Amino acid sequence: MNKIIKTDVLFIIVTTACVLLSCRVYRQNIMFRTDEQILIDSIQKADANHKKNYVIQKNDYISIKVYTNNGERIIDPDYELLKATGIQAGTLNRETPKYLVRDNGMVFLPMIGDIKLEGYTLRQADSILSEAYSKFYYNVYVITKFENKRVVVLGALGGKVLNLENENTNLIEVIAQYGGVSQESKAHNIRVIRGDLKNPQVTIIDLSTIEGMKKATLNVEPNDIIYIEPQRRILPQTIQDLSPIISLVLSILTFIALLTSLRK
């Protein structure tokens, strides 16, 4: 009788330990927790520095397209200019090369060599390059684009690195490209992490209500980390996480019960 009681006590102790452990297990994949509440305007205070992220910086990659005759070929919908030269339109679908902005702020470009572009916006770079290439071509038209401006999105759908196609991309667009806010995600707990990762600026954005959206600064910047916290289903996920432990406990109890029955 005492052995049976001891077995029951052991079962209760192990079960209690599993329940207590589950309080931590079911939150094991939650990232970027904070010890104190982050004010929603923390990124709004940094918004004055928004423009500096869209000037050309060291280690940026940029692509450059140069056209003549003020870009006449760009608005050639029927390919009349190509037909006149005997070139097939399909033969021009080639990859646009990317150019690195080196540590000295210089970019080495075909024909013109080294030219300093660091610190300029894309529009300013277009003007500088148009002037540089005007030595070789008539009425030059230049289009410059960033090739490495991106954000990282993490959440229930996994992780994705998304390129910023333009300088006015907002959080809603980024989430849409990511795949939206799924049923396993918390729309009221979206964290935007910005700046130096050793001392980041963090804000919590609530997109579950219109009022929450109004209060938030939705412009994203290059290298932002956007984290959409997963919605945890406590009971099924706890059972799933603890299933190896539960199996082990049941095996031990079965073994103890078997030994007890053999000793009778």
TADARA-V39067 format. One record per backbone hydrogen bond with DSSP energy under -0.5 kcal/mol. NH is the residue of the N-H (numbers start at 0). CO is the residue of the C=O. If there is no record, write none. Layout:
nh->[NH,NH]
co->[CO,CO]
This chain:
nh->[4,5,6,7,8,9,10,11,12,13,14,15,16,17,18,19,20,21,22,22,23,24,25,26,27,29,38,41,44,46,48,49,51,52,52,53,54,55,58,59,61,62,63,64,66,68,69,70,71,71,73,74,74,75,78,82,83,84,85,85,86,90,91,92,93,96,98,100,101,101,104,106,108,108,111,112,114,116,116,117,118,119,124,125,126,127,128,129,130,131,132,133,134,135,136,140,142,144,146,147,149,150,151,152,153,154,157,159,161,161,163,164,168,170,173,174,175,176,177,178,179,181,184,185,186,188,189,190,190,191,192,192,193,198,200,201,202,204,204,206,206,212,213,214,215,215,217,219,222,223,224,225,225,226,226,227,227,228,228,230,231,233,236,237,238,239,240,241,242,245,246,247,248,249,250,251,252,253,254,255,256,257,258,259,260,261,262,263]
co->[0,1,2,3,4,5,6,7,8,9,10,11,12,13,14,15,16,17,18,19,20,20,21,23,24,26,36,38,40,43,45,46,48,48,49,50,51,119,100,56,98,144,96,142,140,137,138,67,67,68,70,70,71,72,75,78,79,80,81,82,81,87,88,89,91,94,61,59,99,105,101,114,106,112,109,108,106,104,114,104,55,116,120,121,122,123,124,125,126,127,128,129,131,132,132,66,64,62,60,60,147,161,223,159,225,157,154,152,150,159,148,162,165,217,169,170,171,172,173,174,174,179,181,228,184,185,204,188,226,202,190,224,200,195,193,199,191,189,202,186,204,208,209,210,211,212,215,168,149,220,192,151,223,190,224,153,225,188,226,183,229,231,232,233,234,235,236,237,238,241,242,243,244,245,246,247,248,249,250,251,252,253,254,255,256,257,258,259]
